[in-house]
Amino acid sequence: MADQGFIPFCLPSIGEEEIQEVSKALRSGWLTTGSYTARFEQEFREYVQAKYALGVNSCTAALHLALAALGVGPGDEVITTPITFCATVNTILHVGATPVLADVGSDGNIDPAAIASRITPRTRAIIPVHLGGLPCQMDAIWKLAAKHGLHVVEDAAHAVGTHYRTIPIGASQASPRSAAVAFSFYATKNLTTGEGGMLTSGDEQFQEKARRLALHGISKDAWNRYSENGSWHYDVTECGFKYNLSDIQSAIGIHQLRKLDGFIAARRHQAELYHQEFCNIDEIETAPDSAEARNSWHLYIIRLNLKELSIDRAQFMLEMKRKGIGASVHFIPIPQLSFFAPWAHLPQNQCPRAMELYSRSISLPLYPGLDEAHAKYVAHTVADIARQHRKRAIPARVREIA
Ligand SMILES: *Cc1c(COP(=O)(O)O)cnc(C)c1O
């Protein structure tokens, strides 16, 4: 398949519908947050079964808003995973709180037992991250949160369309057990608006506070209700941010949302194809999955069995590149990043399992625009690289002598 060109790690799926809708939004004369965003919020809220949804300009903004609206701040500790994008930890620092890392389990998600070991009298919140679209063990996390009076804010950047058991991530159940859930519509994510995000919750007061904070802390209601001042008048009641989602972005999002189930089905199909190819190869561990969940398959992360291979992860990825396949690593653990290192290397933040998994993880191309032939090429080629670099088996007799 030398003639196919390079297979990129990631490509967005933007169709004519999105392009037409953006043109319509541009021609409408209203570019910033307006009717398109209101509609996108409404349809998104219905899709994930949330009581409230707030469109914002990124998942980072959603996480920051959630912590700010919950009043998490200086002196508080927030527990999260070392295997996440830096934004998760940055937002904890943005509100002046102290991030605390709890190690992951073999599926790459934060381990509830590790969370339990990190809880102190200062702990205020937990931010689980559903890595690659595989949900965390939320029942155990909610139980810990209830026991210790902690807020749960889910980083669902990968998990739009994920179901935990049978319930969508983001859903407000009879008694919502997460204070808020943050979604990302960044260019590489399952649903994209170029840049964008959504914050869902089940609590009206939280939602109103987050909405106010997302737009400078401006309050119109109080004045309009009690004075003769016209619609031009407003008050600023707190120090807010500028995190609103524009109508241009929402015009894209409305169509992406309608296609999302189809996108996820295509991703699942490719994941199954990879699984079939790798499940009999000792050198490769297939991506973790759970029968209890609907995985959104944002990422397909293999783990190399380095004991069986004569090459390391870097060499393996170089071989993939030589064969025309793009790949990535999710994520460089937080302690490996120089800004976080001094704090993350403290004994109370040690995460040996995350470090071990990182050294052998590779994310393979996985997106609706990847056709079957290319997906098969990726699967066969990755399997071939593993076979070619299999450590030579040492005959039993030689081992005995040694
Ligand atoms: C992409 C990502 C974010 C940040 O999303 P933005 O919308 O780009 O702010 C946060 N957390 C995780 C795990 C991500 O992958």
The ligand as a Gaussian input file, in Angstrom:
#p B3LYP/6-31G(d) Opt

LIG

0 1
 C       -8.685000      18.158000      24.873000
 C       -8.688000      17.971000      26.332000
 C       -8.962000      19.011000      27.223000
 C       -9.065000      20.433000      26.786000
 O      -10.051000      20.665000      25.851000
 P      -10.150000      22.093000      25.154000
 O      -11.531000      22.110000      24.591000
 O       -9.086000      22.133000      24.113000
 O       -9.946000      23.109000      26.209000
 C       -9.068000      18.728000      28.569000
 N       -8.891000      17.488000      29.037000
 C       -8.599000      16.461000      28.220000
 C       -8.427000      15.086000      28.806000
 C       -8.458000      16.672000      26.846000
 O       -8.117000      15.663000      26.039000

